[in-house]
Amino acid sequence: MKKVLFGGMLFIGGSIMYSVGVLGFADVAVQAGYMQVPQYAGLLSIVIGIVLGVFGLKED
């Protein structure tokens, strides 16, 4: 059950990071280069959250 909850929290956190990277809080000129890191980190967190959730459900 811990893996499922941790995976869910990672998924939600990754979604927030990805949306910050897409919407961006920086100026448009700076946005392209600096806002890719939150996008990639968010996508990675989403994928890890899904994997942890699925494996956590299979173990329970």
Number of C-alpha atoms within 10 A of each C-alpha: 11 11 18 21 14 17 24 18 16 22 24 16 18 24 20 16 22 24 14 17 22 15 11 19 11 13 8 9 8 11 15 13 9 13 19 16 13 20 22 15 17 24 18 17 22 24 16 18 23 18 16 21 22 14 13 17 13 9 9 8
